[in-house]
Amino acid sequence: MNYRHAFHAGNFADLVKHAALLHLLAALQADKAPLRIIDTHAGSGLYDLRGPQAQRSGEAQAGVMRMMGAGDRPEALDDLVRAVTAANDGAGEPWLYPGSPWLIAQALRPADTYLACEMQAEEQARLAQVVGAMPGVRTLCGDGFAEAAQVLDAKARQLVLIDPPFEKADDYDRIAVLAGETLARSPKTHFLIWLPLKDLETFDGFLRDLEDACEPAPLLVVEARMRPLGDPMKMNGCALVLINPPDGLEAPLQAAADWVTAVEPGGQARVWALG
Ligand SMILES: C[S@@+](CC[C@H](N)C(=O)[O-])C[C@H]1O[C@@H](n2cnc3c(N)ncnc32)[C@H](O)[C@@H]1O
């Protein structure tokens, strides 16, 4: 396993994912009942944008740096801007980017819980340092797909975040299997799934498998294309799939993805319901 999220932290795809995560959390927390959140692929929680990995890729420049300095950004990004500012203690130009564990841990209410799974020991050690001591949080080093299946509580209100590196060919299948098996036991479980957009065949094939596995649960798809899906060797954009989405997310997710993709001449975003 070679993947290190530090190269990509705060890039365009993180903005789409994390803006959506914050909207989803806010919508689910509008209900007072406690929420149990499981993050299958957590990463290390907080990323140094001045570190060698971020500096080498330069991806944060067109992502979080552009967002923080923009005068034209939509309200749909306000919560993410606030979170980045808070992660940097409100100081000037951001040098830390908060990953999903930091964003979730900060948003927990007293009765909510969060389980963050990370397979790489070094990343997990940092994750434990960053969020491990926060109330309601547990981190573990292990396979997030297997852990999520094991800890499922059919009686709880749950959100499962699935954000693999897609280095392994079976990541797509494992997402569909985990979602299908979870919904069979706990049909109202909410999911947020992140995917790279490379070519249409892979994307369409995954959506078909997911729809079959999850039926009759409703799915909401967010597509953020930075360029046409011509070269399957490139990440041409990213997509999110929300399973059992709460009402009212279409407009803010469209606005956030529109702004993120508008930076590229061929960029376009689309939010649509499936199933
Ligand atoms: C895209 S990053 C996660 C980023 C994080 N969700 C965020 O938004 O800040 C994917 C992470 O999954 C980890 N990983 C890869 N395979 C895994 C598995 N089977 N179970 C748990 N973690 C895994 C990688 O080490 C990497 O840190």
The ligand as a MOL file (V3000), in Angstrom:
LIG
                    3D

  0  0  0     0  0            999 V3000
M  V30 BEGIN CTAB
M  V30 COUNTS 27 29 0 0 0
M  V30 BEGIN ATOM
M  V30 1 C -8.4180 8.8720 0.6080 0
M  V30 2 S -7.5990 8.5170 2.0930 0 CHG=1
M  V30 3 C -8.7670 8.9340 3.3190 0
M  V30 4 C -9.0080 10.3930 3.4760 0
M  V30 5 C -10.0240 10.7360 4.5360 0
M  V30 6 N -11.2570 9.9660 4.3850 0
M  V30 7 C -10.3710 12.2030 4.5000 0
M  V30 8 O -11.3710 12.5760 3.8380 0
M  V30 9 O -9.6750 12.9890 5.1330 0 CHG=-1
M  V30 10 C -7.6860 6.7740 2.1300 0
M  V30 11 C -7.0270 6.1460 3.3600 0
M  V30 12 O -7.4400 4.7730 3.4150 0
M  V30 13 C -6.3910 4.0000 3.9600 0
M  V30 14 N -6.7180 2.6010 3.6090 0
M  V30 15 C -6.4610 1.9180 2.4720 0
M  V30 16 N -7.0640 0.7070 2.4990 0
M  V30 17 C -7.7150 0.6280 3.6880 0
M  V30 18 C -8.5610 -0.3370 4.2820 0
M  V30 19 N -8.8630 -1.4870 3.6590 0
M  V30 20 N -9.0740 -0.0690 5.5040 0
M  V30 21 C -8.7870 1.0990 6.1440 0
M  V30 22 N -8.0130 2.0620 5.6150 0
M  V30 23 C -7.4890 1.8340 4.4030 0
M  V30 24 C -5.1580 4.6000 3.3330 0
M  V30 25 O -4.0270 4.3090 4.1040 0
M  V30 26 C -5.5140 6.0970 3.3170 0
M  V30 27 O -4.9990 6.7310 4.4780 0
M  V30 END ATOM
M  V30 BEGIN BOND
M  V30 1 1 1 2
M  V30 2 1 2 3
M  V30 3 1 2 10
M  V30 4 1 3 4
M  V30 5 1 4 5
M  V30 6 1 5 6
M  V30 7 1 5 7
M  V30 8 2 7 8
M  V30 9 1 7 9
M  V30 10 1 10 11
M  V30 11 1 11 12
M  V30 12 1 11 26
M  V30 13 1 12 13
M  V30 14 1 13 14
M  V30 15 1 13 24
M  V30 16 1 14 15
M  V30 17 1 14 23
M  V30 18 2 15 16
M  V30 19 1 16 17
M  V30 20 1 17 18
M  V30 21 2 17 23
M  V30 22 1 18 19
M  V30 23 2 18 20
M  V30 24 1 20 21
M  V30 25 2 21 22
M  V30 26 1 22 23
M  V30 27 1 24 25
M  V30 28 1 24 26
M  V30 29 1 26 27
M  V30 END BOND
M  V30 END CTAB
M  END
